[in-house]
Amino acid sequence: MTVRLLTNIGRLWTGTDVCSNAAILIHNDRIVWAGPAADLPQSVPGVIDDIVDVDHVENLGGGLVTPGLIDAHSHPVYAGNRWAELAMRTSGSTYSEIAAAGGGVNSTITVTRGTDPWTLCNSVRERLRRWIEDGTTTVEAKTGYHLTRDGELADIRMLRSLESEPSMPRVHATFLAAHILPPEYFGRRRDYVEAVRQWTGDAAAAGADSMDVYCDEGHFTPEEARVLLYTAKRVGLKARMHACANERTGAAQVAAEMGCASADILTHATDEDIKAIAHAGVTATVCPGSSLNTDRPLAPVRKMLDHGVTLALGTDHNPGQCGITSMPLVIGLAVAMFGLSVTEALRAATLGGAAALRVGDRGTLAPGMMADIVLWDADHEGAFAWAFGLRALRVWRGGVPVVH
């Protein structure tokens, strides 16, 4: 197929505008026109090979169509689970007690290292498939559970390989070797930081798009983050940071200083932190799902928006806190927990995600953009605040139907 027409769209939410009785014209993998069907151009780039009458899909009366959603923060590359640990936490066990019982991040590192690559790849493939089935066409996917050179590079190559398979989302691969100090480096922090710094060029060559540093108590210090992110930028990787913004670490200020593409989590962000990231043009990625399973406060999202910070949303899917892969659910949670309007939350899950990943070819339905499109089981975007996991009926990635 080279030219496809989606027509009789009941409600089109482009990311910047809304119109009724709309149409979208696609040439190869790009949008060439989107808007009211009455204004459809007389001439098209070639012969239309496929016409999709949205009005006839499950009798929706045209339905709601939006850009594909973008998950700007996830950790899908791991083996095993930590469900028993979650049960302990909900029963009042402390992190120290959980670690003493063999839980915590190190338990995931041990299991992931011990899992053969084929099994690990199959697990990650199944997770990524769930994302696109729920209307998420781009996923930021972090490594960080091998914490060895060969393991981390293999994870990046695996993500790049999975992205090329049919019915997979686009993947923004993030190198997160600076996740936590691995057990074999206990007492040798400097050695590990230097090792990660040396691996950074190899990560870029393997296909990583970004480097992330987890800057918080028990993880890496602002000084270590500066060294690592400076190296990342030198080899062409985008810089991002788990800036949980504990006032004792000042991570958000470092994210601003380093010109990070995104500062993520930001649960303890102060007014000064918000002003700093706003001034530096750093996107704030917040993850309401993970806030449900931690004792951290909610990120001050309204203050961020009031200061002109671009907001993105992420699932923060990871084995120890949050199993969510549904960005429609995240949109609903963002409305309920952060007090966002549906439009603000949907924009954060599309245009905001594109800003966090620094990709200019998606997040909105406009000429020249990737034809990543979703038809939802609804006739208005307000349904995201009602369904808490709105169903995607059809998904097109680059104009090709991948869920139908």
matplotlib code that plots the C-alpha trace (Angstrom):
import matplotlib.pyplot as plt

x = [0.0, 1.3, -1.8, -4.5, -7.5, -9.2, -12.6, -15.9, -14.0, -16.6, -14.1, -10.5, -8.2, -5.0, -3.0, -3.5, -7.0, -10.4, -12.7, -15.8, -16.6, -12.9, -10.5, -6.7, -4.7, -1.6, 1.2, 3.7, 4.3, 3.5, 0.4, -0.1, -3.4, -5.8, -8.9, -12.6, -13.6, -15.3, -11.9, -10.2, -7.8, -8.9, -5.5, -3.6, 0.0, -0.9, -3.8, -5.6, -5.0, -7.1, -10.1, -11.0, -14.5, -14.2, -18.0, -18.4, -16.0, -18.2, -21.0, -19.2, -20.7, -17.2, -15.5, -12.6, -9.2, -6.0, -2.3, -0.6, 0.2, 3.8, 5.1, 8.0, 9.3, 9.4, 11.6, 10.4, 13.7, 13.8, 13.1, 11.0, 8.7, 8.6, 5.0, 5.9, 7.8, 4.8, 2.7, 5.3, 5.3, 1.5, 1.7, 4.0, 7.4, 10.2, 12.7, 15.4, 13.2, 12.4, 16.1, 17.0, 14.4, 16.1, 13.9, 14.7, 16.3, 19.3, 16.9, 15.7, 19.4, 20.2, 17.2, 17.7, 21.4, 20.4, 17.8, 18.8, 18.6, 15.8, 13.5, 14.2, 13.5, 10.2, 9.1, 10.0, 8.3, 5.0, 5.2, 5.8, 2.9, 0.6, 1.7, 0.7, -2.5, -3.5, -2.8, 0.8, 2.9, 6.2, 7.7, 10.8, 12.4, 15.3, 17.9, 19.3, 18.8, 22.0, 24.5, 27.3, 28.8, 27.8, 24.4, 23.4, 24.6, 22.7, 19.6, 19.9, 20.4, 17.4, 15.2, 16.3, 15.6, 12.2, 11.2, 11.7, 9.2, 5.6, 3.0, 5.6, 5.7, 8.5, 11.2, 13.3, 16.1, 17.6, 20.9, 20.4, 23.6, 23.6, 20.6, 22.1, 25.5, 25.6, 26.5, 30.0, 31.0, 30.2, 32.7, 34.0, 31.6, 34.3, 35.3, 31.7, 31.1, 34.2, 33.1, 29.7, 31.4, 33.6, 30.5, 28.6, 30.2, 29.5, 25.9, 25.5, 27.1, 24.7, 21.7, 20.8, 19.0, 19.6, 21.4, 19.6, 21.1, 19.1, 20.1, 18.7, 19.7, 20.9, 21.6, 24.0, 25.1, 24.8, 28.6, 28.5, 25.5, 27.3, 30.3, 28.2, 25.8, 28.6, 30.2, 26.8, 26.3, 29.8, 29.0, 25.6, 23.2, 20.4, 20.6, 17.8, 17.6, 15.6, 15.4, 13.2, 14.1, 14.8, 16.0, 19.1, 20.3, 19.3, 18.9, 16.4, 18.9, 21.5, 19.1, 18.6, 22.3, 23.1, 20.3, 18.6, 15.9, 13.7, 13.8, 11.6, 9.5, 10.0, 7.9, 9.8, 10.4, 10.6, 9.7, 13.3, 13.6, 10.6, 11.9, 15.3, 13.9, 11.4, 14.3, 16.4, 13.6, 13.7, 10.5, 9.1, 8.0, 5.6, 4.3, 1.1, 1.0, 4.2, 3.0, 0.2, 2.8, 5.2, 5.1, 6.3, 4.1, 2.6, 4.7, 3.6, 2.3, 0.0, 2.9, 5.0, 2.4, 1.9, 5.7, 5.6, 7.2, 6.3, 4.7, 5.0, 3.5, 5.0, 3.9, 7.1, 6.5, 9.0, 9.1, 9.2, 6.5, 4.2, 3.0, 1.0, 1.5, -1.7, -1.1, -4.9, -5.0, -2.1, -4.1, -7.1, -4.9, -3.2, -6.7, -7.8, -4.5, -2.9, -6.1, -5.3, -7.9, -8.4, -6.9, -3.8, -3.3, -3.8, -1.4, 1.2, 0.8, 1.3, 3.1, 4.6, 6.1, 7.5, 9.2, 10.6, 12.2, 13.2, 11.5, 9.8, 8.0, 5.2, 2.8, 0.4, -1.6, -0.3, 1.3, 4.8, 4.3, 4.5, 1.1, 0.8, -2.9, -5.4, -9.2, -10.7, -13.8, -15.4, -16.7, -15.1, -11.7, -13.6, -13.9, -10.3, -11.3, -14.3, -12.9, -9.6, -8.1, -10.0, -9.9, -8.1, -10.1, -7.6, -3.9, -1.9, 1.9, 3.4, 0.1, 0.1, -2.6, -1.0, -4.1, -7.5]
y = [0.0, 3.5, 5.6, 5.1, 7.2, 7.1, 8.7, 9.2, 9.8, 11.1, 13.1, 13.7, 14.9, 15.9, 17.0, 20.7, 20.8, 18.9, 18.5, 16.4, 14.3, 14.2, 12.3, 11.5, 10.9, 8.8, 8.3, 5.5, 6.0, 9.7, 11.8, 14.1, 15.7, 15.6, 17.7, 18.0, 15.5, 18.4, 20.0, 16.8, 17.8, 17.2, 15.7, 13.0, 11.7, 8.6, 6.2, 5.5, 1.8, 1.4, 3.3, 2.7, 3.9, 4.5, 4.9, 1.1, 0.0, -1.6, 0.9, 3.7, 6.4, 7.5, 7.1, 9.0, 9.1, 10.4, 10.2, 7.0, 7.4, 7.8, 6.2, 8.3, 6.2, 2.4, -0.5, -3.5, -5.5, -7.9, -11.4, -12.8, -10.9, -9.5, -10.1, -11.6, -8.5, -6.3, -8.4, -7.9, -4.1, -3.9, -5.7, -3.1, -4.5, -2.0, -1.9, -3.2, -6.2, -6.9, -6.8, -9.1, -11.5, -11.5, -8.9, -5.5, -4.5, -6.9, -9.8, -8.8, -8.3, -11.9, -13.4, -11.4, -12.3, -16.0, -16.0, -17.1, -14.5, -16.3, -16.5, -12.9, -11.7, -13.5, -11.9, -8.4, -9.1, -10.0, -6.9, -4.6, -6.2, -5.2, -1.6, -1.3, -3.3, -0.5, 2.3, 3.1, 3.3, 4.6, 3.2, 4.6, 1.4, 1.3, -1.3, -1.5, -5.1, -6.7, -4.0, -5.7, -4.4, -7.4, -7.7, -4.1, -3.9, -7.2, -5.6, -2.5, -4.7, -6.8, -3.7, -2.6, -6.0, -6.2, -2.8, -4.1, -7.0, -6.7, -5.5, -3.9, -0.3, 2.1, 1.8, 4.6, 2.6, 4.1, 2.9, 2.7, 1.0, 3.8, 2.3, 1.1, -0.2, -3.9, -6.3, -7.2, -3.6, -3.2, -0.8, 0.2, 2.9, 4.8, 1.7, 1.1, 4.7, 4.6, 1.3, 2.7, 5.8, 3.5, 1.5, 4.6, 4.8, 1.1, 1.7, 4.4, 2.1, -0.7, 1.5, 3.4, 6.7, 8.0, 7.5, 7.8, 8.1, 7.3, 10.2, 9.7, 8.4, 4.9, 5.2, 7.8, 11.2, 14.5, 14.5, 11.0, 12.0, 15.0, 12.8, 10.1, 12.4, 14.6, 11.5, 10.4, 13.7, 13.6, 10.3, 11.5, 10.1, 12.2, 12.8, 12.0, 11.5, 9.8, 13.1, 12.0, 15.5, 14.6, 18.0, 16.4, 15.4, 18.3, 16.0, 18.3, 21.1, 18.9, 17.8, 21.5, 22.2, 19.3, 20.2, 16.8, 15.9, 14.9, 14.8, 12.0, 11.2, 14.6, 13.8, 16.1, 19.0, 22.4, 25.7, 26.3, 22.9, 23.7, 27.1, 25.5, 22.9, 25.3, 27.7, 24.9, 23.5, 20.1, 18.0, 16.7, 13.1, 12.0, 8.5, 8.4, 4.6, 4.2, 6.7, 4.3, 1.8, 4.2, 6.5, 9.5, 12.5, 13.3, 15.4, 19.1, 18.9, 22.0, 24.1, 22.7, 23.6, 27.1, 27.7, 26.6, 23.2, 20.7, 17.6, 14.0, 10.8, 7.4, 4.0, 3.5, -0.2, -2.1, -5.4, -3.9, -1.3, -1.0, -3.5, -1.1, -1.2, 0.8, 4.5, 5.0, 4.0, 6.4, 9.2, 8.4, 8.3, 11.6, 13.2, 11.7, 12.1, 15.3, 17.2, 17.5, 18.1, 15.3, 17.5, 18.2, 14.6, 13.4, 16.1, 14.9, 11.4, 12.5, 15.8, 15.8, 12.3, 13.4, 16.3, 14.1, 11.8, 14.7, 13.3, 15.7, 13.3, 12.0, 13.0, 14.9, 14.2, 16.8, 16.7, 15.2, 13.4, 9.6, 8.0, 6.5, 6.6, 5.1, 4.6, 4.3, 2.6, 6.0, 9.1, 11.7, 12.1, 12.6, 8.8, 8.5, 9.9, 7.5, 4.2, 4.0, 1.9, 3.0, 0.2, 0.7, -0.7, -0.2, 1.0, 2.0, 2.3, 4.2, 3.8, 0.0, -1.6, -3.5, -3.9, -4.5]
z = [0.0, -0.9, -0.4, 2.3, 3.2, 6.5, 6.1, 8.0, 11.3, 13.8, 15.9, 15.1, 17.9, 16.1, 19.2, 18.2, 17.0, 17.0, 14.1, 13.2, 10.1, 9.3, 7.1, 7.0, 3.9, 4.2, 1.7, 2.5, 6.3, 6.5, 6.8, 3.9, 5.0, 8.0, 8.6, 7.8, 5.1, 3.2, 2.7, 1.4, -1.5, -5.0, -5.9, -4.0, -4.3, -6.5, -6.6, -3.3, -2.6, 0.5, 1.9, 5.5, 6.4, 10.1, 10.4, 9.7, 12.4, 15.2, 14.5, 16.4, 14.3, 13.2, 16.5, 18.0, 16.3, 17.9, 17.4, 18.7, 22.4, 23.6, 26.8, 27.9, 30.7, 31.1, 32.2, 30.2, 29.9, 32.9, 33.8, 36.7, 39.0, 42.5, 43.4, 46.7, 47.6, 46.7, 49.1, 51.8, 51.2, 51.3, 54.7, 56.1, 55.5, 55.1, 52.1, 54.5, 55.5, 51.8, 50.9, 53.8, 52.4, 49.0, 47.3, 45.8, 42.6, 43.1, 43.0, 39.5, 38.4, 39.6, 37.8, 34.6, 34.4, 34.8, 32.1, 28.6, 25.9, 24.0, 27.0, 28.0, 24.4, 24.3, 27.6, 26.4, 23.1, 24.8, 27.0, 24.0, 22.2, 25.1, 24.7, 21.0, 21.6, 24.0, 21.4, 22.4, 19.2, 20.8, 23.9, 25.7, 26.9, 29.4, 30.1, 33.6, 35.0, 33.7, 34.7, 32.9, 29.6, 27.5, 29.1, 28.7, 25.1, 24.3, 25.8, 23.5, 20.4, 21.4, 21.7, 18.3, 16.8, 18.4, 17.0, 13.5, 14.0, 12.8, 15.3, 17.6, 18.7, 17.9, 20.6, 22.0, 23.6, 26.8, 28.3, 32.1, 33.3, 35.9, 37.6, 40.9, 42.0, 41.2, 44.0, 42.6, 42.8, 46.4, 47.9, 44.4, 43.3, 41.4, 39.5, 38.4, 37.4, 35.3, 33.8, 32.8, 31.3, 29.2, 28.0, 26.8, 23.4, 22.9, 23.9, 21.2, 18.6, 19.6, 18.9, 22.1, 21.7, 25.2, 28.5, 31.8, 35.3, 38.4, 40.7, 44.1, 47.6, 47.3, 43.6, 42.0, 43.2, 41.2, 40.7, 39.2, 37.1, 35.6, 34.6, 33.0, 31.2, 29.9, 28.4, 27.0, 25.2, 23.7, 22.0, 20.7, 23.2, 24.6, 28.3, 30.7, 34.4, 37.1, 39.1, 42.0, 43.2, 46.8, 48.2, 49.6, 46.1, 43.9, 40.9, 39.1, 39.2, 37.6, 34.9, 34.1, 34.2, 31.9, 29.4, 29.8, 27.4, 30.3, 34.1, 35.3, 38.4, 40.2, 43.2, 45.6, 43.0, 44.6, 43.1, 42.4, 40.6, 38.5, 37.5, 36.6, 34.3, 32.8, 32.0, 30.5, 28.4, 30.1, 29.7, 33.0, 32.7, 35.5, 36.2, 38.2, 38.2, 40.2, 42.7, 43.7, 45.1, 46.8, 49.8, 47.8, 47.3, 44.0, 41.6, 41.6, 38.1, 38.1, 39.2, 36.4, 33.8, 35.3, 34.9, 31.2, 31.7, 28.9, 30.6, 29.4, 30.9, 31.4, 32.7, 34.7, 34.0, 36.1, 38.1, 41.5, 41.6, 38.6, 36.0, 34.0, 30.2, 29.3, 28.5, 28.3, 32.0, 32.7, 31.1, 33.3, 36.4, 35.5, 35.3, 38.7, 40.6, 39.2, 38.4, 34.7, 32.2, 29.7, 27.0, 29.1, 29.9, 26.3, 25.1, 27.6, 26.3, 22.7, 22.0, 25.5, 25.0, 21.6, 23.4, 26.1, 23.5, 21.3, 18.3, 16.0, 13.6, 15.9, 18.6, 16.3, 13.2, 10.7, 7.2, 7.3, 10.6, 11.0, 10.4, 13.9, 14.5, 16.9, 16.6, 20.1, 21.4, 22.1, 20.2, 22.5, 24.3, 27.5, 27.6, 28.8, 32.1, 32.4, 31.2, 33.1, 30.3, 27.1, 24.4, 21.1, 18.2, 15.5, 15.5, 12.5, 12.8, 9.8, 8.0, 8.4, 10.4, 13.4, 15.6, 13.8]

ax = plt.figure().add_subplot(projection="3d")
ax.plot(x, y, z, "-o")
ax.set_aspect("equal")
plt.show()
